[in-house]
Amino acid sequence: MKKDKLDLSKENIKKLHDRCKMGEEDLYTFLKKEFLDMIIEDRLKYLATVLNDHFEDYEFDKNAERISDEGYSIVKFFPKKDRSI
């Protein structure tokens, strides 16, 4: 698989977070579509970094089915929607 260069800078992580918030899918699914050719371990680094920096902006249903990808079991974290609108 192609290995893309990781950009874990605050600016890039914020951009990924903002783009994920605009969609309806969970963070991992968004990252998988965004970095289709990236190895899973690097995609998980992005997931962990986004959650580390913006955890309060995500929620998960502990009863929801997890994503299974290349032997990893991944919790679906969905961006919280702005309830003030």
Phi and psi restraints in degrees (value plus and minus 20) as a CYANA .aco file:
   2 LYS   PHI     -89.0   -49.0
   2 LYS   PSI     117.2   157.2
   3 LYS   PHI    -129.8   -89.8
   3 LYS   PSI      88.7   128.7
   4 ASP   PHI     -98.9   -58.9
   4 ASP   PSI     133.4   173.4
   5 LYS   PHI     -94.9   -54.9
   5 LYS   PSI     111.2   151.2
   6 LEU   PHI     -99.0   -59.0
   6 LEU   PSI     116.7   156.7
   7 ASP   PHI    -142.0  -102.0
   7 ASP   PSI      73.5   113.5
   8 LEU   PHI    -116.0   -76.0
   8 LEU   PSI       1.9    41.9
   9 SER   PHI     -85.7   -45.7
   9 SER   PSI     133.1   173.1
  10 LYS   PHI     -74.6   -34.6
  10 LYS   PSI     -60.8   -20.8
  11 GLU   PHI     -84.4   -44.4
  11 GLU   PSI     -65.6   -25.6
  12 ASN   PHI     -87.8   -47.8
  12 ASN   PSI     -61.3   -21.3
  13 ILE   PHI     -82.8   -42.8
  13 ILE   PSI     -60.6   -20.6
  14 LYS   PHI     -82.9   -42.9
  14 LYS   PSI     -61.1   -21.1
  15 LYS   PHI     -82.4   -42.4
  15 LYS   PSI     -64.5   -24.5
  16 LEU   PHI     -82.5   -42.5
  16 LEU   PSI     -64.2   -24.2
  17 HIS   PHI     -79.2   -39.2
  17 HIS   PSI     -67.5   -27.5
  18 ASP   PHI     -82.8   -42.8
  18 ASP   PSI     -60.4   -20.4
  19 ARG   PHI     -88.8   -48.8
  19 ARG   PSI     -57.2   -17.2
  20 CYS   PHI     -85.1   -45.1
  20 CYS   PSI     -59.7   -19.7
  21 LYS   PHI     -81.4   -41.4
  21 LYS   PSI     -47.8    -7.8
  22 MET   PHI     -95.3   -55.3
  22 MET   PSI     -37.6     2.4
  23 GLY   PHI    -117.0   -77.0
  23 GLY   PSI    -193.6  -153.6
  24 GLU   PHI    -133.2   -93.2
  24 GLU   PSI     -20.3    19.7
  25 GLU   PHI    -121.1   -81.1
  25 GLU   PSI     146.6   186.6
  26 ASP   PHI     -91.3   -51.3
  26 ASP   PSI     142.9   182.9
  27 LEU   PHI     -79.6   -39.6
  27 LEU   PSI     -65.1   -25.1
  28 TYR   PHI     -85.0   -45.0
  28 TYR   PSI     -63.0   -23.0
  29 THR   PHI     -81.1   -41.1
  29 THR   PSI     -61.8   -21.8
  30 PHE   PHI     -78.4   -38.4
  30 PHE   PSI     -68.5   -28.5
  31 LEU   PHI     -84.7   -44.7
  31 LEU   PSI     -56.7   -16.7
  32 LYS   PHI     -84.6   -44.6
  32 LYS   PSI     -60.2   -20.2
  33 LYS   PHI     -90.1   -50.1
  33 LYS   PSI     -57.9   -17.9
  34 GLU   PHI     -88.2   -48.2
  34 GLU   PSI     -57.6   -17.6
  35 PHE   PHI    -144.3  -104.3
  35 PHE   PSI      41.2    81.2
  36 LEU   PHI     -76.2   -36.2
  36 LEU   PSI     -60.2   -20.2
  37 ASP   PHI    -111.9   -71.9
  37 ASP   PSI     -17.5    22.5
  38 MET   PHI     -98.8   -58.8
  38 MET   PSI     123.7   163.7
  39 ILE   PHI     -85.8   -45.8
  39 ILE   PSI     128.6   168.6
  40 ILE   PHI     -79.8   -39.8
  40 ILE   PSI     -57.1   -17.1
  41 GLU   PHI     -82.2   -42.2
  41 GLU   PSI     -57.4   -17.4
  42 ASP   PHI     -91.6   -51.6
  42 ASP   PSI     -57.7   -17.7
  43 ARG   PHI     -82.4   -42.4
  43 ARG   PSI     -58.5   -18.5
  44 LEU   PHI     -87.9   -47.9
  44 LEU   PSI     -49.6    -9.6
  45 LYS   PHI     -84.6   -44.6
  45 LYS   PSI     -61.6   -21.6
  46 TYR   PHI     -82.0   -42.0
  46 TYR   PSI     -65.9   -25.9
  47 LEU   PHI     -76.2   -36.2
  47 LEU   PSI     -69.2   -29.2
  48 ALA   PHI     -83.4   -43.4
  48 ALA   PSI     -59.2   -19.2
  49 THR   PHI     -90.3   -50.3
  49 THR   PSI     -62.5   -22.5
  50 VAL   PHI     -80.6   -40.6
  50 VAL   PSI     -66.8   -26.8
  51 LEU   PHI     -86.3   -46.3
  51 LEU   PSI     -56.5   -16.5
  52 ASN   PHI     -81.7   -41.7
  52 ASN   PSI     -61.4   -21.4
  53 ASP   PHI    -105.4   -65.4
  53 ASP   PSI     -43.3    -3.3
  54 HIS   PHI    -157.6  -117.6
  54 HIS   PSI      12.3    52.3
  55 PHE   PHI     -75.3   -35.3
  55 PHE   PSI     -58.7   -18.7
  56 GLU   PHI     -86.7   -46.7
  56 GLU   PSI     -33.0     7.0
  57 ASP   PHI    -114.9   -74.9
  57 ASP   PSI     -13.6    26.4
  58 TYR   PHI    -146.1  -106.1
  58 TYR   PSI     134.9   174.9
  59 GLU   PHI    -159.7  -119.7
  59 GLU   PSI     138.8   178.8
  60 PHE   PHI    -162.3  -122.3
  60 PHE   PSI     133.7   173.7
  61 ASP   PHI    -121.2   -81.2
  61 ASP   PSI      92.8   132.8
  62 LYS   PHI     -82.8   -42.8
  62 LYS   PSI     -35.9     4.1
  63 ASN   PHI    -115.4   -75.4
  63 ASN   PSI     -25.3    14.7
  64 ALA   PHI     -91.3   -51.3
  64 ALA   PSI     130.5   170.5
  65 GLU   PHI     -86.4   -46.4
  65 GLU   PSI     118.0   158.0
  66 ARG   PHI    -103.7   -63.7
  66 ARG   PSI     141.1   181.1
  67 ILE   PHI    -106.8   -66.8
  67 ILE   PSI     114.4   154.4
  68 SER   PHI    -129.5   -89.5
  68 SER   PSI     101.4   141.4
  69 ASP   PHI    -163.4  -123.4
  69 ASP   PSI      96.2   136.2
  70 GLU   PHI      29.3    69.3
  70 GLU   PSI      21.6    61.6
  71 GLY   PHI      68.8   108.8
  71 GLY   PSI     -26.7    13.3
  72 TYR   PHI    -113.7   -73.7
  72 TYR   PSI     123.1   163.1
  73 SER   PHI    -127.4   -87.4
  73 SER   PSI      96.4   136.4
  74 ILE   PHI    -137.8   -97.8
  74 ILE   PSI     106.8   146.8
  75 VAL   PHI     -92.5   -52.5
  75 VAL   PSI     118.3   158.3
  76 LYS   PHI    -104.6   -64.6
  76 LYS   PSI      93.6   133.6
  77 PHE   PHI    -123.8   -83.8
  77 PHE   PSI      99.8   139.8
  78 PHE   PHI    -122.3   -82.3
  78 PHE   PSI     121.7   161.7
  79 PRO   PHI     -85.1   -45.1
  79 PRO   PSI     115.9   155.9
  80 LYS   PHI     -88.7   -48.7
  80 LYS   PSI     118.7   158.7
  81 LYS   PHI    -109.0   -69.0
  81 LYS   PSI     124.4   164.4
  82 ASP   PHI     -88.1   -48.1
  82 ASP   PSI      92.6   132.6
  83 ARG   PHI    -102.5   -62.5
  83 ARG   PSI     -26.9    13.1
  84 SER   PHI    -102.1   -62.1
  84 SER   PSI     -27.2    12.8
